[in-house]
Amino acid sequence: MYDLAIIGAGWAGFNAALKAKELGLKACLIEEAYIGGTCLNLGCIPTKSLIQSSKIFSLTKKSQVFGLDPVTPGFNLSKIQERKDKIVQQLRSGMQFMLKGIDFLEGEAKIISHNEIVVGDKTIKCKNILIASGSKPYELGQFKFDGNKIVSSNDILKLTEFPKSLLIVGGGVIGCEFASLFASLGALVTIVEKLSQLLPGVDKEVARKIETIFKKKGIKVNTNTDASDLNLDDFSLVLVCVGRLANTDRLGLEKLGINLDRGRITVDEYLRTNVTNIYAAGDCASKTMLAHYAAYQGIIAVENIANPANLKKADNSVIPGCIFTDPEIATVGLSEEEARAGNIEIRINKFDFLASGMARIMDETDGFVKIVSDAKSDIILGASIIGPKASELIAVITLAISNKLKVSQVKNTIFAHPTLSEAIHESLH
């Protein structure tokens, strides 16, 4: 009898398992595919590996800017893929090593009662269950995935032939990252978004900026457009990335009476389902589908399982989001639009990377830092950054918001020179 059985070895399940081990719970971790889930195998890590290769390719093409002899670069897709696969395998092995002391069971899990799970030909008995089964690409009825012409964000990671022209259906985070990646490597990219802006939900000024940059790079951007009106024969490949669905359909949840909302598991603020002793964390139970937030939820869930008399709320709303386009985009807290919608009297501070010494040294001056603060209390409420290393810079603002720091406190802090982080400091002046 296990104290805890965890279904899914993605970021939520993996971190939950480590926390269970730390707290002395006898735990098992069940995974039908690979350890690391979507993030390691089909998301964060492989896509950023490909993006890094495209980044180096782009830098090489403009070598003359840095006073270097001109270079005509080329790329080998199979070697780029090999490098990506090697990184994934190395990280997967490291994660496997960290699970020493935790039973790792491979196979599809089906919950048959509140304390029994069938995995292959085994029946696992447990006191508690944590479902961390992740998510999968959403498929449109008129654009069924065939793995050949019409592909998902999973399929496109296995490409063996580079597409001359690429249609991307969906201008969200995944669509914009792949648009940036393939355009950098020379594909003719068209991105179609049904709503009025790329990256719906992101600060409108940032969305307009990335659209302008994309167009300068030759990417065709069509907002307010229905992809079904286009002729697919005009494109070598069609990538459909219009969102993700909770991966819950094969777990047997309906028979257990677990409440679902359009496939997503409904949990309370302590990550409990409506069935006693069954919890859920990560993409399968959250509208915020980010690996780092899944990890946070997995840890909180296990702490609540281990100590039911002192439950913790999974209520940390300060969640940074990063988009690895070129240039990068990162956000945390409230956007300008969200703050105004909340009738908050705000102050906006901005700084353009064009005025940053380090950005000029790097020849990456597109973008800006935009910080939102409460005009009355001076407390920082949010930030949107588009520019070089935005994904790293956002950590400074995340820390500030988490600790309710004021603009004056960050402004009076000494930042090193010359650095990109000075842009945060300068924006507040």
C-alpha positions in Angstrom: 0.0 0.0 0.0 1.5 3.3 -1.1 0.9 6.5 0.8 0.6 8.3 -2.6 0.3 7.2 -6.2 1.1 10.0 -8.7 -0.2 9.7 -12.3 2.0 11.6 -14.7 5.8 12.3 -14.6 5.7 15.7 -16.0 6.7 18.8 -14.1 3.8 18.6 -11.6 4.2 14.8 -11.0 8.0 14.8 -10.9 8.2 17.6 -8.4 5.4 16.1 -6.4 7.3 12.8 -6.2 10.4 14.5 -5.0 8.4 16.4 -2.3 6.8 13.1 -1.3 10.2 11.5 -0.9 11.4 14.5 1.2 8.4 14.2 3.5 8.9 10.5 4.0 5.8 9.3 2.1 6.0 5.9 0.3 5.2 7.0 -3.2 5.0 5.6 -6.7 5.2 7.6 -10.0 3.3 6.3 -13.0 4.1 7.4 -16.6 2.9 5.9 -19.9 5.4 7.7 -22.1 8.6 9.4 -20.9 9.6 11.0 -17.7 9.5 14.8 -17.9 6.1 15.0 -19.6 5.3 17.6 -22.3 7.8 20.2 -21.0 10.9 18.0 -21.4 9.9 15.8 -24.3 7.5 17.9 -26.4 7.5 21.4 -25.2 9.8 23.8 -23.3 13.2 22.0 -23.7 13.1 20.7 -27.3 11.5 23.9 -28.7 14.1 26.1 -27.0 16.9 23.9 -28.2 15.6 24.4 -31.8 15.2 28.1 -31.1 18.8 28.4 -29.9 20.0 26.8 -33.1 18.0 29.3 -35.2 19.4 32.1 -33.0 23.0 31.1 -33.7 22.1 30.9 -37.4 20.7 34.4 -37.3 23.7 35.8 -35.5 26.1 34.2 -38.0 24.3 35.8 -40.9 25.0 39.3 -39.5 28.6 38.6 -38.5 29.7 41.7 -40.4 27.9 43.9 -37.9 30.4 42.7 -35.3 33.4 43.4 -37.4 33.8 39.8 -38.4 34.5 38.5 -41.9 31.3 37.8 -43.7 29.9 34.3 -43.4 27.3 32.5 -45.5 25.8 30.1 -43.0 23.9 26.9 -43.7 22.2 24.5 -41.4 21.7 20.7 -41.1 18.2 19.9 -39.8 19.1 16.4 -38.8 22.0 17.6 -36.7 19.8 20.3 -35.1 17.4 17.5 -34.3 20.2 15.3 -33.0 21.4 18.0 -30.6 17.8 18.6 -29.4 17.3 14.8 -28.8 20.6 14.6 -26.9 19.7 17.4 -24.6 16.3 15.8 -23.9 17.9 12.4 -23.2 20.5 13.9 -20.9 17.9 15.8 -18.8 15.7 12.7 -18.8 18.5 10.6 -17.4 19.2 13.2 -14.7 15.5 13.2 -13.6 15.5 9.5 -13.5 18.5 9.5 -11.2 16.8 12.0 -8.9 13.9 9.6 -8.4 15.9 7.0 -6.5 13.8 5.7 -3.6 10.5 6.3 -5.5 8.9 3.4 -7.5 8.7 4.4 -11.1 6.0 2.4 -13.0 5.7 2.5 -16.8 2.3 2.1 -18.4 -1.1 3.6 -18.8 -2.9 4.3 -15.6 -6.6 3.7 -15.0 -8.2 4.6 -11.7 -10.7 1.9 -10.7 -11.5 3.1 -7.2 -10.5 5.9 -4.8 -7.6 3.8 -3.7 -6.8 1.5 -6.6 -5.1 2.1 -10.0 -4.5 -0.4 -12.7 -1.2 -0.1 -14.5 -0.8 -2.8 -17.2 -1.4 -6.1 -15.5 -0.8 -4.7 -12.0 -3.2 -3.2 -9.5 -1.7 -0.5 -7.3 -3.2 0.2 -3.9 -2.7 3.6 -2.4 -4.1 5.9 0.3 -4.0 9.0 -1.8 -3.9 9.7 -5.6 -2.5 12.8 -7.3 -3.5 13.2 -10.9 -0.9 15.1 -12.9 -1.6 13.8 -16.4 -0.8 17.0 -18.3 -2.3 18.2 -21.6 -2.3 17.5 -25.3 -2.7 19.7 -28.5 -6.2 20.7 -29.3 -7.4 19.4 -32.7 -9.7 21.5 -34.9 -12.4 19.6 -36.8 -11.5 21.1 -40.2 -7.8 20.6 -39.6 -7.3 17.0 -38.5 -3.7 16.1 -37.7 -2.3 13.7 -40.2 1.3 14.0 -39.2 2.3 14.8 -42.7 0.6 17.9 -44.2 -1.3 19.1 -41.1 0.7 18.7 -37.9 0.5 19.5 -34.2 3.2 21.1 -32.1 4.2 17.5 -31.1 4.6 16.4 -34.7 6.6 19.4 -35.9 9.4 18.6 -33.4 10.1 15.4 -35.5 10.5 17.1 -38.9 13.1 15.5 -41.2 12.5 17.8 -44.1 12.5 21.6 -43.7 9.3 23.3 -45.1 9.7 26.0 -47.7 6.4 27.5 -46.7 4.6 27.2 -43.4 1.1 28.1 -42.4 0.6 28.5 -38.6 -3.0 28.4 -37.4 -3.1 30.1 -34.1 -1.1 33.2 -33.1 -0.7 32.3 -29.4 2.6 31.5 -27.6 3.3 28.3 -29.4 2.4 29.7 -32.8 4.5 32.8 -32.4 7.5 30.8 -31.2 7.4 28.5 -34.2 6.8 31.4 -36.5 10.0 33.1 -35.2 12.0 29.9 -35.4 11.1 28.8 -38.9 11.3 32.4 -40.3 14.9 32.7 -38.9 15.9 29.5 -40.7 14.5 30.8 -44.0 11.0 29.4 -44.3 8.2 31.6 -45.8 5.9 31.8 -42.7 2.2 32.9 -42.6 0.6 33.1 -39.2 -3.2 33.3 -38.9 -5.1 34.4 -35.7 -8.9 34.6 -35.4 -8.7 37.4 -32.8 -7.6 41.0 -33.3 -4.1 40.6 -32.1 -1.3 38.1 -31.8 -0.7 36.7 -28.3 -4.3 37.3 -27.0 -4.2 38.3 -23.4 -0.7 39.8 -23.6 -0.2 43.6 -23.2 -1.5 45.2 -26.5 1.5 47.4 -27.0 3.8 44.3 -26.8 1.6 42.4 -29.2 1.7 45.3 -31.7 5.5 45.4 -31.4 6.0 41.7 -32.1 3.7 41.9 -35.0 5.7 44.8 -36.5 8.9 42.9 -35.9 7.5 39.8 -37.5 6.5 41.7 -40.6 10.0 43.2 -40.9 11.3 39.6 -40.9 9.0 38.7 -43.7 6.4 36.8 -41.7 2.9 37.4 -43.0 0.6 38.1 -40.1 -3.2 37.8 -40.6 -5.3 38.7 -37.5 -9.1 38.7 -37.6 -8.7 35.8 -40.0 -10.3 32.4 -40.2 -7.8 29.8 -41.4 -10.6 27.8 -43.1 -10.8 30.5 -45.7 -7.2 29.8 -46.9 -6.1 27.3 -49.6 -3.8 24.8 -47.9 -2.3 23.9 -51.2 -0.4 27.1 -51.0 1.7 25.8 -48.2 4.2 23.0 -47.7 3.2 22.4 -44.1 0.4 23.5 -41.8 1.0 23.7 -38.1 -2.2 23.9 -36.0 -1.7 25.3 -32.5 -4.9 26.7 -31.1 -4.6 25.6 -27.5 -4.3 22.5 -25.4 -6.7 20.1 -23.7 -6.4 18.4 -20.4 -5.2 14.9 -20.9 -7.9 13.1 -18.8 -10.1 11.1 -21.1 -8.5 7.7 -20.5 -8.2 7.8 -16.7 -11.7 6.5 -15.8 -12.6 9.8 -14.0 -16.3 9.8 -15.0 -17.0 6.5 -13.3 -15.4 7.8 -10.1 -17.7 10.8 -10.2 -14.8 13.3 -10.4 -16.0 16.7 -11.5 -14.7 17.9 -14.8 -15.0 21.2 -16.7 -14.6 20.6 -20.4 -12.2 17.8 -19.7 -10.2 19.8 -17.0 -10.3 18.4 -13.5 -12.1 20.7 -11.1 -10.1 21.3 -7.9 -10.5 23.6 -4.9 -7.9 26.0 -3.6 -6.1 23.2 -1.9 -6.0 21.2 -5.2 -8.5 18.6 -3.9 -11.1 17.1 -6.3 -14.6 16.4 -5.1 -13.5 12.8 -4.3 -11.9 12.4 -0.9 -8.1 11.6 -1.1 -7.8 12.4 -4.9 -5.9 15.6 -5.8 -4.9 17.0 -9.2 -2.2 19.4 -10.3 -0.7 20.9 -13.4 -2.2 21.2 -16.9 -4.9 18.7 -16.3 -6.4 20.9 -13.6 -5.2 24.4 -14.3 -6.1 27.2 -16.8 -2.5 28.3 -16.4 -0.5 25.7 -18.4 3.1 26.5 -17.5 5.7 24.0 -16.3 6.9 26.1 -13.4 3.3 26.7 -12.2 2.6 22.9 -12.5 5.7 22.2 -10.4 4.5 24.7 -7.7 1.0 23.0 -7.7 2.5 19.5 -7.5 4.5 20.5 -4.4 1.6 22.2 -2.7 -0.7 19.1 -3.3 1.8 16.7 -1.7 2.3 19.0 1.3 -1.5 19.0 1.8 -1.7 15.2 1.4 1.1 14.8 4.0 -0.4 17.3 6.4 -4.2 17.5 6.0 -4.6 19.3 9.4 -2.6 22.3 8.0 -3.7 22.8 4.4 -1.9 25.3 2.2 -3.7 27.2 -0.6 -2.3 27.1 -4.1 -2.9 30.8 -4.5 0.3 32.3 -5.7 -0.8 34.5 -8.5 2.6 35.9 -9.3 3.4 33.7 -12.3 5.9 34.8 -14.9 5.2 33.8 -18.5 7.9 33.7 -21.1 7.6 33.6 -24.9 10.8 32.6 -26.8 10.3 34.6 -30.0 13.1 36.7 -31.3 13.1 39.1 -29.5 11.8 37.4 -26.4 8.7 38.4 -24.5 8.1 38.0 -20.8 5.2 39.1 -18.5 4.3 38.9 -14.9 1.5 40.4 -12.8 -1.0 42.8 -14.3 -0.8 44.2 -17.8 -1.8 47.8 -18.4 -5.2 46.7 -19.7 -5.9 44.4 -16.7 -5.0 47.1 -14.3 -7.2 49.7 -16.0 -10.0 47.2 -16.1 -9.7 46.8 -12.4 -10.2 50.6 -11.9 -6.7 50.9 -10.4 -5.0 54.3 -10.7 -1.8 53.3 -12.3 1.6 54.7 -13.4 3.4 53.4 -16.4 7.2 53.4 -16.6 8.9 52.5 -19.9 12.4 52.2 -21.2 13.3 51.4 -24.8 16.2 49.0 -25.4 17.4 51.3 -28.1 18.9 53.4 -25.3 20.5 50.4 -23.6 24.3 50.2 -23.9 24.3 46.4 -23.6 21.5 46.0 -26.1 23.5 48.0 -28.6 26.6 45.9 -27.9 24.5 42.8 -28.6 22.9 44.5 -31.6 19.5 43.6 -30.2 17.7 46.9 -29.6 14.1 46.0 -30.6 11.7 46.2 -27.7 11.1 47.8 -24.3 10.5 47.3 -20.6 7.1 48.4 -19.4 6.3 48.4 -15.6 2.9 49.0 -14.1 2.6 50.3 -10.6 -0.1 51.6 -8.3 0.0 55.4 -8.4 -1.1 55.8 -4.8 0.9 53.1 -3.0 3.9 53.1 -5.4 3.8 49.2 -5.3 4.8 47.4 -8.5 1.8 45.5 -10.0 3.1 44.0 -13.2 5.5 44.2 -16.1 5.7 43.3 -19.8 9.1 43.1 -21.4 9.9 42.6 -25.1 13.6 42.5 -26.0 16.8 40.6 -25.5 16.8 38.1 -22.6 13.3 39.2 -21.5 12.9 35.6 -20.0 15.7 36.3 -17.6 14.9 39.9 -16.8 11.4 39.1 -15.7 12.7 37.4 -12.6 13.6 40.7 -11.1 10.1 42.0 -11.4 8.6 38.7 -10.3 10.7 39.0 -7.1 9.6 42.6 -6.7 5.9 41.9 -7.0 6.0 38.8 -4.8 7.5 40.9 -2.0 5.2 43.9 -2.7 8.2 46.2 -3.4 7.7 49.8 -4.3 9.0 51.6 -7.4 11.2 53.7 -5.1 12.8 50.6 -3.5 13.8 49.1 -6.9 14.8 52.5 -8.2 17.2 53.0 -5.2 18.8 49.7 -5.8 22.2 49.7 -7.7 22.2 47.7 -10.9 25.4 46.7 -12.6 26.6 48.4 -15.7 26.6 47.6 -18.6 23.8 45.1 -18.4 20.4 44.5 -19.9 18.9 44.6 -16.4 19.7 48.3 -16.2 16.7 48.7 -18.5 14.5 47.8 -15.5 16.3 50.4 -13.4 16.2 53.1 -16.1 12.5 52.6 -16.8 11.8 53.5 -13.2 13.6 56.8 -13.6 
